[in-house]
């Protein structure tokens, strides 16, 4: 019997596969080949393990052991890893055919799960390189007994993080800082049996966080209902594989554009969920603004965002996707959504609707591969009586640690922030409860330094002095707005240049 793989051995094994590709394809493309092969190997090894158990139970009855009910997934013999491993020529075609055969054999669960990598492109991946990859993955047995789901899940997350580190700015497409995700989940406290939704789910890290939140508390997690939508085909496939490899099978991740074609609907209205966790793409410009102005799903609750920034379109979609009684959300945004003039009218309606419960400012570099500061906005449709017509502002800009060029929140940071949110009270220089009337007096501006100051005035106006930290915070807020305005200006100039060139 093969010994159980240790976590360090597993991580070395997984990253070792990626290093075989180094120098041959771009680091940002590793994931489209490594993840499908890993999942393919896992499926086949678990199938063999289930087969062995069924044979032992039945006294060697092969017909019984191959019955569909004995297996989580069906692996046709011609598509098994062992068959593909014997291929010497046209290895890419053999892999591609095997993956498609497995998807076809499991249409309700695995269709499209392996993505659309170009396995047959020999200029990128010649036969000898694919054979090396297959031999490498063959060096370990990824059965449940050798590699339990929790360990393989951690290994998969390790690989996602490594690929994010190697792929530069494209990492944000499928990776959100996991310590921030953990914080957002802790603030919303998902409960057993609830529905969890991520409209821009990437690699499904936020959905998975809701599961692990309950697992850490030894509470029932298998009855959570997980829903996600992701417009990128490869990223949505990675998300599905991520949940499968963590042992989660009751979920729905759909590929598609959430703003243009929301996937989760019931009749003529959006499905509604208990918990929404999201990190929408930052200020996307390519979206159908005209369609939004007459949105058939009624999501334009507060108005139509500017073409250059779809942030409030995602925000309104999320609010429209929350259950009236239990619905709550945590959204990771850039600070600009809190104060930009072009969204002031929508922000006024948002405040009037009294759905914003907490605005949390985080430190720099917590957006992946970006120095920009992030904020988390907590909304709740049915606030407790004592929180109505109030917003808690938390200035946690100093609650961040940086090591080896990576910024993250420690457990102490997370506990401090969560405790402040749960207490919903004032804490000098850190948190302050503000009435909606005061927010309206300040033009419905939700910028955190307006309300929580590090000079201990807490925005009450009784002190004139402004600390260095406050000056920096004010400058950062202003520089964020300037950066965003310049981004928009450069986009307009580039569009004009391209149009002029084409004419």
Secondary structure, DSSP 8 states (H G I E B T S, - for coil): ------HHHHHHHHHHHHHTTBTTB-GGGHHHHHHHHHHHHHHHHHHHHHHHHHHHHHTS-HHHHTSGGG-SS---GGGSHHHHHT--SSHHHHHHHHHHHHHHHTTTTTTTTTTT--TT-TTTS-HHHHHHHHHHHHTS---TTTS-HHHHHHHHHHHHHHHHHHSGGGGGGT---HHHHHHHHHHH---TT-EEEETT-TTSHHHHHHHHHHHHTT---TT-EEEEEES-HHHHHHHHHHHHHTT--SEEEEES-TTTS-S-EETTEE--BSEEEE---TT---S-HHHHHT-TT---SS----TT--HHHHHHHHHHTB-TTT-EEEEEEEGGGGT-GGGHHHHHHHHHHT-EEEEEEE-TT-STT----EEEEEEESS--GGGTTEEEEEEETT--EEETTEEE--HHHHHHHHHHHHHTS-BTTTEEEEEHHHHHHTTT---GGGT--TTTTTTSS------HHHHHHHHHHHHHHHHHHHHHHHHHHHHHHHHHHH-
